[in-house]
């Protein structure tokens, strides 16, 4: 099956968020710092890890009541709603390429949408064709979605376009640590073998952002706070021999890591 069709099925009728590994609906691997990993993990701890990944990103972005925020690849929209709620962003818009996810985001956050009176919104759109005018946002965010982007340079150009001067972009997800690891990662990880995830290198993402016009592009590993907890949760929910356990193996082999990538649009 074509990788795009596989992603459409995964985020459409199969609804990845209903699987135990993504309990809570945020659909990310989680940030597990301060969560004990030496015993059984609760669903509440799993949800906390996913929310905490968003908090790490939103804190690094400097989201405030003056911020107009766009999240690219918003999924069920829980992170976008967090920005509008707990972080009191002036507005928070979520975009996702999958219409089923947009519908779920609107249902899951219906009360917050009504209460926000236009501050919280979800719509369908592609990362390389964002449905907003130039300079619409002070901050653009993407949490664990960029591994799916078929056109990383196109995403970089669109993120630059919709940011106002002085705006900031943050992307956090897993990236290959080098340019030539696609084959090794495909042998370890089924989603990469099938083309659902791309073995995009962190260096190629940084270069695409620079080429799009961003300045002060930085990359920071947070893998030590992601991979051990993610693997521990997978062992508990998916079983010791499931293919997903190879994420930690790939990390330990130095083939991939989890990064926070920040880029600035000059004022």
C-alpha positions in Angstrom: 0.0 0.0 0.0 1.1 3.5 -0.7 2.6 5.3 2.4 0.1 8.1 2.1 -2.8 5.6 2.1 -1.2 3.9 5.1 -1.1 7.2 7.0 -4.7 8.0 6.0 -5.8 4.7 7.3 -3.8 5.0 10.5 -5.1 8.5 11.4 -8.5 7.9 9.7 -10.6 4.8 10.4 -8.0 3.0 12.5 -7.7 6.1 14.8 -4.2 5.6 16.3 -5.2 7.5 19.5 -7.5 4.6 20.5 -4.4 2.3 21.0 -3.1 1.8 24.5 0.3 3.1 23.5 -1.2 6.6 22.9 -3.6 6.6 25.8 -5.1 10.1 26.4 -5.1 11.1 22.7 -2.1 13.4 22.4 -0.4 10.8 20.1 3.3 11.4 21.0 6.1 9.3 22.6 6.1 11.5 25.7 8.6 13.4 27.9 9.3 11.2 30.9 11.6 13.3 33.1 10.5 12.9 36.8 8.2 10.0 36.1 9.6 6.9 37.9 10.4 4.0 35.4 11.3 1.3 38.0 7.7 0.0 38.3 4.4 -0.3 36.5 3.3 2.8 34.8 -0.3 4.1 35.1 -2.4 5.6 32.3 -2.3 8.9 34.2 1.5 8.9 34.0 1.4 8.1 30.3 -1.0 11.0 29.7 1.3 13.3 31.8 4.3 12.3 29.7 2.5 13.4 26.5 1.2 16.6 28.0 4.7 17.3 29.3 6.2 17.1 25.8 3.8 19.9 24.8 4.7 21.9 27.8 8.4 21.6 27.0 7.7 22.9 23.5 5.3 25.7 24.5 7.7 26.9 27.2 10.6 26.9 24.7 8.4 28.9 22.3 7.6 31.5 24.9 3.8 31.3 24.4 2.0 34.2 26.1 -1.4 35.9 26.1 -0.1 38.0 23.2 0.7 35.0 21.0 -1.1 33.9 17.9 -0.1 30.2 17.6 -0.3 27.7 14.8 0.2 24.0 15.3 1.0 22.0 12.2 -0.1 18.3 12.4 -2.4 18.9 15.4 -4.0 15.5 15.4 -6.9 15.5 18.0 -5.9 19.0 18.9 -5.2 18.5 22.6 -1.9 20.4 22.4 -3.4 23.3 20.5 -6.2 23.5 23.2 -3.5 23.4 25.9 -1.9 26.5 24.3 -5.2 28.3 24.2 -6.2 27.2 27.8 -3.3 26.8 30.2 -1.0 29.1 28.2 -3.7 31.7 27.4 -2.5 32.2 23.9 -4.3 35.1 22.1 -5.3 32.5 19.5 -4.4 28.9 18.7 -5.1 27.3 15.4 -4.5 23.6 14.6 -4.0 22.3 11.1 -4.0 18.6 10.1 -4.0 17.0 6.7 -6.4 14.2 7.8 -10.0 15.3 7.8 -10.9 12.6 10.3 -8.4 14.2 12.8 -9.8 17.6 12.2 -13.3 16.4 12.9 -12.0 14.6 16.1 -10.2 17.7 17.2 -13.4 19.8 16.9 -15.4 17.2 18.8 -12.9 16.6 21.6 -12.5 20.4 22.2 -16.0 21.6 21.4 -16.5 23.2 24.8 -13.2 25.0 24.6 -13.9 26.2 21.1 -17.3 27.6 22.2 -15.8 29.2 25.2 -12.9 30.7 23.3 -15.2 32.5 20.8 -12.7 32.3 17.9 -9.5 31.9 19.9 -9.3 28.1 19.2 -9.8 26.7 15.8 -9.1 23.6 13.7 -9.0 23.2 10.0 -7.6 20.9 7.3 -4.4 21.8 5.5 -1.1 20.4 4.4 2.3 21.3 6.0 3.6 22.5 2.7 0.3 24.5 1.8 -0.9 26.2 5.0 -4.4 27.8 4.7 -3.4 31.2 6.2 -2.2 34.5 4.9 1.4 35.8 5.2 2.5 36.9 8.7 -0.5 35.4 10.5 1.3 34.1 13.6 4.0 34.9 16.1 4.7 31.2 16.8 4.5 28.0 14.8 4.6 24.6 16.5 4.8 21.0 15.3 4.9 18.1 17.7 5.7 14.7 16.5 4.4 15.2 13.0 7.4 16.2 10.9 8.5 12.6 10.5 5.5 12.2 8.1 6.2 15.3 6.0 6.9 14.3 2.4 8.1 17.9 1.6 10.3 19.2 4.4 11.6 22.2 2.4 8.0 23.1 1.5 7.0 23.0 5.2 10.0 25.2 6.0 9.0 27.8 3.4 5.3 27.8 4.5 6.2 28.1 8.2 8.5 31.1 7.3 5.7 32.6 5.2 2.9 32.5 7.9 5.2 33.8 10.7 5.4 37.5 11.3 8.8 39.2 11.5 10.4 38.2 14.8 8.4 35.0 14.9 9.6 31.6 16.1 9.2 28.0 14.9 9.6 24.9 17.0 9.6 21.4 15.7 10.0 18.4 18.0 10.0 14.8 16.9 12.5 12.0 16.1 15.1 12.5 13.4 17.9 10.3 12.0 21.2 11.5 13.5 23.0 11.2 10.1 22.3 11.3 6.4 22.9 7.7 5.5 20.9 5.7 8.1 17.7 5.2 6.2 18.4 1.6 5.4 19.4 0.6 8.9 16.4 2.3 10.4 14.1 0.6 7.9 15.5 -2.7 9.0 14.7 -2.0 12.6 11.4 0.0 12.4 8.4 -1.1 10.4 7.0 2.4 10.0 10.2 3.5 8.3 10.3 0.4 6.1 6.8 1.0 5.0 7.4 4.7 4.4 4.9 5.9 7.1 7.8 7.7 8.8 10.7 9.2 7.0 14.3 8.9 8.1 14.7 12.6 7.8 18.0 13.7 9.4 18.1 16.5 11.9 20.7 18.1 9.8 18.5 18.2 6.7 15.7 19.8 8.7 18.1 22.5 9.9 19.4 23.1 6.4 15.8 23.4 5.0 14.9 25.9 7.6 18.0 28.0 6.9 17.3 27.8 3.1 13.8 29.0 3.8 15.1 32.2 5.4 15.2 31.3 9.1 18.1 32.5 11.3 19.4 31.2 14.6 18.5 27.6 13.8 19.3 25.3 16.8 18.9 21.6 17.5 18.8 20.1 21.0 18.5 16.4 21.9 15.9 15.4 24.6 16.2 11.7 23.9 17.3 10.8 27.4 13.9 12.0 28.6 11.9 10.3 25.8 13.3 6.8 24.8 13.6 5.0 28.1 10.1 5.9 29.2 8.6 5.2 25.8 10.2 1.8 25.7 9.0 1.0 29.2 5.5 1.9 28.3 5.6 -0.1 25.1 6.9 -3.1 27.1 3.8 -2.8 29.3 1.2 -2.3 26.6 2.6 -3.9 23.4 4.6 -6.8 24.6 8.3 -7.5 24.8 8.7 -8.8 21.3 6.7 -6.2 19.4 8.5 -4.3 16.6 8.0 -1.0 18.4 10.6 -1.9 21.0 13.3 -1.2 18.4 13.0 2.6 18.9 15.3 2.3 22.0 17.6 0.0 20.1 17.9 2.5 17.2 18.6 5.3 19.8 21.3 3.3 21.5 22.9 2.5 18.2 23.1 6.2 17.5 20.9 6.0 14.4 18.2 8.4 15.6 17.2 10.7 18.4 14.5 12.9 19.6 15.1 16.6 19.1 13.8 20.1 19.7 14.5 22.3 16.7 14.0 26.0 17.0 14.3 28.6 14.3 13.8 32.4 14.3 12.4 34.7 11.6 14.4 37.9 11.8 12.5 41.0 13.0 
